[in-house]
Amino acid sequence: MWQDGYFADLSLEERLAVVYLITNDRVNICGTYELPDRVVCFDTGIKQENWVKIKDKFTKDNKFIFFGAWVFVVNVEKYNNYRFSDRNEKAYNRELQLMPAQVRIKFKLKFTLQE
């Protein structure tokens, strides 16, 4: 990550946001999780007006997508190569079931197993 050209060109505050978005305690196997802005600002110290700009940049750059209080890590499949086992597939589907339908639709998330 530290050698990635995109990441290297980010401001210090934007780098903090990336690290936080991929390592906070709400991150899951789906790469889609609920994270209100107030929590991000409190945990990171990023001011609300800066957080709004950072979210806009990350969305425009297709790195993270935000929908209400939900976050989608765009390249999660690229980094979740551990997901494809029966147990992890079941966990993935359970997490999807817990999400509101409009979130699954917005982020184009699909169940991977037929129950």
NUMARTOR-169685 format. One record per atom (N, C-alpha, C, O): x, y negated, z negated; residue in three letters. Coordinates in steps of 0.2 Angstrom, whole numbers, plus 5000, padded with zeros to 4 digits. Layout:
BEGIN
XYZALA ...
//
This chain:
BEGIN
500450065000MET 500050005000MET 500449945000MET 500349895003MET 501049944996TRP 501449884995TRP 501849865002TRP 502049815003TRP 501849915006GLN 502249905013GLN 501749885018GLN 501949865024GLN 501049895017ASP 500549885022ASP 500549805024ASP 500549765020ASP 500549795030GLY 500649725033GLY 500049685031GLY 500149625029GLY 499449715031TYR 498849675029TYR 498949655021TYR 498849595020TYR 499049705017PHE 499149685010PHE 499749635009PHE 499649595004PHE 500249645012ALA 500849605011ALA 500649525013ALA 500949485010ALA 500249515017ASP 500049445019ASP 499549415015ASP 499349355016ASP 499249455010LEU 498749425006LEU 499049385000LEU 499649384999LEU 498649334998SER 498849294992SER 498849344986SER 498649394986SER 499249314981LEU 499249354975LEU 498549374972LEU 498449424969LEU 498149324972GLU 497449334969GLU 497049384974GLU 496749434971GLU 497149384980GLU 496849434985GLU 497149504984GLU 496849554984GLU 497849504982ARG 498149574981ARG 497849604974ARG 497649664974ARG 497749554969LEU 497449584963LEU 496749604964LEU 496549664961LEU 496349574968ALA 495749594970ALA 495749664973ALA 495349714972ALA 496149674978VAL 496249744981VAL 496349794976VAL 496049854976VAL 496849784972VAL 497149834967VAL 496549854963VAL 496349904961VAL 496149794961TYR 495649804956TYR 495049844959TYR 494749894956TYR 494849834966LEU 494349864969LEU 494449934970LEU 493949974971LEU 495049954971ILE 495250034972ILE 495450064966ILE 495550124966ILE 495550034960THR 495750064954THR 495250054948THR 495350084943THR 494750014948ASN 494350004943ASN 493950064940ASN 493950114944ASN 493650064935ASP 493350124932ASP 492750144935ASP 492450194933ASP 492450114940ARG 491850124943ARG 491950164950ARG 491450184953ARG 492550164952VAL 492750194959VAL 492550264958VAL 492650304953VAL 492250294964ASN 492050364964ASN 492250394970ASN 492550364975ASN 492050454971ILE 492250494977ILE 491950474983ILE 492250484989ILE 491350434983CYS 491050404989CYS 491350344991CYS 491250324997CYS 491750314987GLY 492050244988GLY 491550194989GLY 491650134991GLY 490950204985THR 490350154985THR 490150154978THR 489950204975THR 490150094975TYR 489950094968TYR 489650024966TYR 489849974970TYR 489350024961GLU 489049954959GLU 489549924954GLU 489849944950GLU 489649854956LEU 490149814953LEU 489849744953LEU 490049704958LEU 489549714948PRO 489249644948PRO 489849594948PRO 490449614946PRO 489749544952ASP 490249494952ASP 490549474945ASP 491149454945ASP 490049464941ARG 490249434934ARG 490849484931ARG 491249464927ARG 490749554932VAL 491249604929VAL 491949594933VAL 492449594929VAL 491949584939VAL 492549574943VAL 492849514940VAL 493449514938VAL 492549454940CYS 492849394937CYS 493049394930CYS 493549374928CYS 492649434926PHE 492949444919PHE 493549484919PHE 494049464915PHE 493549544922ASP 494049584922ASP 494749564925ASP 495249574922ASP 494649524930THR 495249504934THR 495449434932THR 496049414933THR 495049394930GLY 495149324929GLY 495049274935GLY 495249214935GLY 494849304940ILE 494749274947ILE 494149224946ILE 493549254943ILE 494149164947LYS 493549124947LYS 493049134952LYS 493149164957LYS 492449124950GLN 491849144954GLN 491949114961GLN 491749154966GLN 492049054962GLU 492149024969GLU 492649054973GLU 492549064979GLU 493249074970ASN 493749114973ASN 493549184975ASN 493649204980ASN 493149214970TRP 492949284972TRP 492449284978TRP 492549334982TRP 492049234978VAL 491549234984VAL 491949224991VAL 491849264996VAL 492549184991LYS 492949184997LYS 493349244998LYS 493349265004LYS 493549274993ILE 493949344994ILE 493449394997ILE 493649435001ILE 492849404994LYS 492349444997LYS 492249435004LYS 492149485008LYS 492149375006ASP 492049355013ASP 492549375017ASP 492449405023ASP 493249365015LYS 493849385019LYS 493849455020LYS 493949485025LYS 493749495014PHE 493749565015PHE 493249595019PHE 493349645023PHE 492649565019THR 492149595023THR 492249575031THR 492249615035THR 492549515032LYS 492649495039LYS 493249535041LYS 493249555047LYS 493749555037ASP 494249595039ASP 494149675039ASP 494549715041ASP 493549685037ASN 493249755037ASN 493649805033ASN 493849855035ASN 493849775027LYS 494249815022LYS 493749845016LYS 493749895014LYS 493249795014PHE 492749815009PHE 492149775012PHE 492149725015PHE 491549815010ILE 490949785012ILE 490549775005ILE 490549815001ILE 490149715005PHE 489849704999PHE 489049695000PHE 488949665005PHE 488649724996PHE 487949724997PHE 487649714990PHE 487649764986PHE 487349654989GLY 487149644982GLY 487749654977GLY 488249624978GLY 487649694972ALA 488149714967ALA 488549774969ALA 488849804965ALA 488449794975TRP 488849864977TRP 489449844982TRP 489449794985TRP 489949884981VAL 490549884985VAL 490649944989VAL 490450004986VAL 490849944995PHE 491049994999PHE 491749995001PHE 491949945005PHE 492150045000VAL 492850045002VAL 492850075009VAL 492750135010VAL 492950025014VAL 492950045021VAL 493350105023VAL 493050155026VAL 493950115021ASN 494350165023ASN 494450225018ASN 494950255017ASN 493850235014VAL 493950285009VAL 494050355011VAL 494450395008VAL 493750365017GLU 493850435020GLU 494550445022GLU 494850505021GLU 494950395024LYS 495650405025LYS 496050425019LYS 496550455020LYS 495850405013TYR 496250415007TYR 495950475003TYR 496250494998TYR 495350495005ASN 494950545001ASN 495050615004ASN 494550655005ASN 495650635005ASN 495750705009ASN 495650755004ASN 495550815006ASN 495550744997TYR 495450794992TYR 494650814992TYR 494450864989TYR 494250774996ARG 493550774995ARG 493250844998ARG 492750874995ARG 493550875003PHE 493250925006PHE 493350995003PHE 493751035006PHE 493151004997SER 493051074994SER 492351074992SER 491951024991SER 492051134991ASP 491351144989ASP 491151104983ASP 490651074983ASP 491651104978ARG 491451064972ARG 491450994973ARG 491050954970ARG 491950964977ASN 491950894978ASN 491350874982ASN 491150824982ASN 491250914987GLU 490650904991GLU 489950894987GLU 489550854988GLU 489950944983LYS 489350934978LYS 489350874974LYS 488850834973LYS 489950854971ALA 489950794968ALA 489850734972ALA 489550684970ALA 490050734978TYR 489950674983TYR 489150674984TYR 488950614984TYR 488850724985ASN 488150724986ASN 487750704980ASN 487250664981ASN 487950724974ARG 487650704968ARG 487750624967ARG 487250594965ARG 488350594969GLU 488450524968GLU 487950484973GLU 487650434972GLU 487850514979LEU 487450484984LEU 486750484982LEU 486350434983LEU 486550544978GLN 485850544976GLN 485650494971GLN 485150474970GLN 486150474967LEU 486050424962LEU 486050354964LEU 485850304961LEU 486250344970MET 486250274973MET 485550254976MET 485150304978MET 485350194976PRO 484750174979PRO 484750184987PRO 485350174990PRO 484250204989ALA 484250224997ALA 484450165001ALA 484850175006ALA 484250104999GLN 484550045003GLN 485250035003GLN 485550015008GLN 485650054998VAL 486350054998VAL 486650105003VAL 487050095007VAL 486350165002ARG 486550225007ARG 486450205014ARG 486850215019ARG 485850175016ILE 485750145022ILE 486250095025ILE 486450095030ILE 486350045020LYS 486749985022LYS 487450015024LYS 487749985029LYS 487750055020PHE 488450085021PHE 488450145025PHE 488950175026PHE 487850165028LYS 487850225033LYS 488150285030LYS 488550325033LYS 487950295023LEU 488150355020LEU 487750415021LEU 487050405020LEU 487950475022LYS 487550535023LYS 487750585019LYS 488350595017LYS 487250625017PHE 487350685013PHE 487750735017PHE 487650745023PHE 488250775014THR 488650815018THR 488450885017THR 488650935021THR 488050905012LEU 487850975012LEU 487050975012LEU 486750925009LEU 486851025014GLN 486051035014GLN 485951075008GLN 486151135007GLN 485551055003GLU 485351084997GLU 484751134998GLU 484551164994GLU 
//
